[in-house]
Amino acid sequence: MPSGITLDELRKLCKDETIQLTDHARLRCQERGLRYSDLKAAVLNGEIIEQYPSDYPYPSCLVLGTSVAGRQIHVVCGIGSGRLWLITAYIPDPAKWAPDLKTRKESAR
């Protein structure tokens, strides 16, 4: 994995007092039936599958993890100003992701 955010960094900041949920994440999670606890669980048990070092205002990454109910989800999160920013989350679409849910299908790019 290229340099960027590490799982250790994510997990260290994955506490209620340091997590910041963006308005976008709140809205999307409401639409998609995902809860804050699902995002937190996914970050704590997941793995980083993509890095976005040029994202603004903070570098971010894509995590594949498991929700509280055991469903695999993707969470985009960033680190900045001593906080873990939960940017968005979704259920990976099999039309866009390979069966491992870690690899984007070529046609989806």
KACORQUI-V178286 format. One record per residue. N is the residue number from 1. RES is the residue in one letter. PSI is psi in whole degrees, 0 to 359 (none if undefined). OMEGA is omega in degrees with one decimal (none if undefined). Layout:
# KACORQUI-V178286
N;RES;PSI;OMEGA / N;RES;PSI;OMEGA
This chain:
# KACORQUI-V178286
1;M;131;178.8 / 2;P;161;-178.8 / 3;S;152;-176.9 / 4;G;211;178.8 / 5;I;141;177.4 / 6;T;160;176.2 / 7;L;322;178.6 / 8;D;317;179.1 / 9;E;315;179.7 / 10;L;311;-175.1 / 11;R;326;178.2 / 12;K;325;-178.5 / 13;L;0;-176.1 / 14;C;64;178.3 / 15;K;149;-177.5 / 16;D;323;-176.4 / 17;E;346;-179.9 / 18;T;357;177.3 / 19;I;134;174.8 / 20;Q;116;178.2 / 21;L;124;179.5 / 22;T;160;176.0 / 23;D;321;178.5 / 24;H;315;179.8 / 25;A;317;178.3 / 26;R;311;-178.3 / 27;L;311;-177.3 / 28;R;321;179.8 / 29;C;321;176.8 / 30;Q;314;179.3 / 31;E;327;-172.0 / 32;R;5;178.1 / 33;G;27;177.8 / 34;L;145;180.0 / 35;R;162;176.1 / 36;Y;317;-178.7 / 37;S;329;176.9 / 38;D;316;-179.6 / 39;L;315;-179.6 / 40;K;315;179.0 / 41;A;317;-178.8 / 42;A;319;178.4 / 43;V;318;-177.8 / 44;L;329;-177.3 / 45;N;0;-171.8 / 46;G;189;177.2 / 47;E;149;177.9 / 48;I;125;-179.0 / 49;I;342;175.0 / 50;E;148;176.6 / 51;Q;140;176.9 / 52;Y;74;-173.8 / 53;P;339;-177.7 / 54;S;2;-179.5 / 55;D;149;-179.3 / 56;Y;138;7.9 / 57;P;351;-179.5 / 58;Y;151;173.3 / 59;P;148;180.0 / 60;S;178;179.9 / 61;C;166;177.1 / 62;L;126;-179.8 / 63;V;134;169.2 / 64;L;120;-179.5 / 65;G;187;-176.6 / 66;T;133;178.2 / 67;S;174;178.0 / 68;V;322;-178.6 / 69;A;2;177.3 / 70;G;12;179.1 / 71;R;137;178.9 / 72;Q;131;179.7 / 73;I;159;172.3 / 74;H;137;176.3 / 75;V;125;173.3 / 76;V;125;-179.2 / 77;C;155;179.6 / 78;G;167;178.1 / 79;I;129;176.8 / 80;G;149;179.8 / 81;S;36;177.3 / 82;G;18;-177.6 / 83;R;156;170.3 / 84;L;113;-178.1 / 85;W;117;174.7 / 86;L;111;-168.9 / 87;I;316;175.5 / 88;T;167;177.3 / 89;A;150;-179.1 / 90;Y;164;172.7 / 91;I;123;-178.5 / 92;P;135;-179.8 / 93;D;120;-179.9 / 94;P;339;177.1 / 95;A;338;-177.4 / 96;K;344;-175.4 / 97;W;144;174.5 / 98;A;165;-178.1 / 99;P;334;178.5 / 100;D;351;-178.7 / 101;L;15;179.2 / 102;K;340;-173.2 / 103;T;125;177.1 / 104;R;140;174.1 / 105;K;145;-177.2 / 106;E;318;-177.4 / 107;S;344;-176.9 / 108;A;354;-175.9 / 109;R;none;none
